[in-house]
Amino acid sequence: MDPASVVGLAASIIQLIETTATVLRYANDVRDAPTERAQFARHASSLLALLTDLRYRVEEAKSASEPWFVALRGLGVEGGPLDELKDRMERLATKLQPLPAGRLEKARKALTWTLDKKEISEVLVQIERAKTLVMLALQNDQFRT
């Protein structure tokens, strides 16, 4: 992986971190939401921690040719797991984002959980998959010499 690819991977991870944090912030603003909101928030928070760790390890890598980067190639490619998760999180952010309406409409939107159980289940599966892949990449980093 050349240095430009490392920078691109780090940028992709940063973008996913920002999008996930935005969705998490919107989800936490919802009042009296079903238990799915809390479950989503817990999973998204743990994903944020893993992505942040991965980001700094990518940025601190001494060489772009380190063997553990091989595992990251599949994560960071266009259409790969991190890219798919970023797209899903962006759609969620759009769905949860308060509309630029008056204060009354913003208050109503803040009180409404707009996601159904099926959609949350699909997102949780995708988050768990990404968390597993990131944890495996971080474990590979632990074995580098």
Solvent accessible surface area in square Angstrom, and as a share of the most:
residue,aa,sasa,rsa
1,M,43,0.19
2,D,81,0.42
3,P,98,0.61
4,A,76,0.59
5,S,44,0.28
6,V,21,0.12
7,V,104,0.60
8,G,36,0.34
9,L,6,0.03
10,A,9,0.07
11,A,55,0.43
12,S,39,0.25
13,I,0,0.00
14,I,47,0.24
15,Q,87,0.39
16,L,1,0.01
17,I,26,0.13
18,E,104,0.47
19,T,18,0.11
20,T,0,0.00
21,A,34,0.26
22,T,32,0.19
23,V,0,0.00
24,L,18,0.09
25,R,134,0.49
26,Y,38,0.14
27,A,0,0.00
28,N,72,0.37
29,D,66,0.34
30,V,11,0.06
31,R,130,0.48
32,D,148,0.77
33,A,24,0.19
34,P,60,0.38
35,T,113,0.66
36,E,24,0.11
37,R,54,0.20
38,A,36,0.28
39,Q,72,0.32
40,F,0,0.00
41,A,14,0.11
42,R,153,0.56
43,H,44,0.20
44,A,0,0.00
45,S,51,0.33
46,S,45,0.29
47,L,0,0.00
48,L,31,0.15
49,A,65,0.51
50,L,33,0.17
51,L,0,0.00
52,T,50,0.29
53,D,52,0.27
54,L,0,0.00
55,R,62,0.23
56,Y,97,0.37
57,R,48,0.18
58,V,1,0.01
59,E,81,0.36
60,E,119,0.54
61,A,22,0.17
62,K,192,0.82
63,S,47,0.30
64,A,20,0.16
65,S,91,0.59
66,E,26,0.12
67,P,107,0.67
68,W,7,0.03
69,F,1,0.00
70,V,89,0.51
71,A,43,0.33
72,L,0,0.00
73,R,102,0.37
74,G,43,0.41
75,L,8,0.04
76,G,26,0.25
77,V,77,0.44
78,E,166,0.74
79,G,44,0.43
80,G,7,0.07
81,P,20,0.13
82,L,5,0.02
83,D,34,0.18
84,E,74,0.33
85,L,0,0.00
86,K,30,0.13
87,D,57,0.29
88,R,43,0.16
89,M,0,0.00
90,E,68,0.30
91,R,138,0.50
92,L,2,0.01
93,A,15,0.12
94,T,103,0.60
95,K,86,0.36
96,L,11,0.05
97,Q,88,0.39
98,P,51,0.32
99,L,91,0.45
100,P,133,0.84
101,A,43,0.33
102,G,49,0.47
103,R,216,0.79
104,L,154,0.77
105,E,49,0.22
106,K,96,0.41
107,A,50,0.39
108,R,123,0.45
109,K,26,0.11
110,A,32,0.25
111,L,107,0.53
112,T,48,0.28
113,W,33,0.12
114,T,47,0.27
115,L,10,0.05
116,D,86,0.45
117,K,140,0.59
118,K,143,0.60
119,E,41,0.18
120,I,2,0.01
121,S,62,0.40
122,E,73,0.33
123,V,0,0.00
124,L,17,0.09
125,V,106,0.61
126,Q,31,0.14
127,I,0,0.00
128,E,65,0.29
129,R,122,0.44
130,A,2,0.02
131,K,22,0.09
132,T,66,0.38
133,L,51,0.25
134,V,0,0.00
135,M,84,0.37
136,L,93,0.46
137,A,2,0.01
138,L,14,0.07
139,Q,98,0.44
140,N,62,0.32
141,D,8,0.04
142,Q,116,0.51
143,F,157,0.66
144,R,91,0.33
145,T,181,1.05
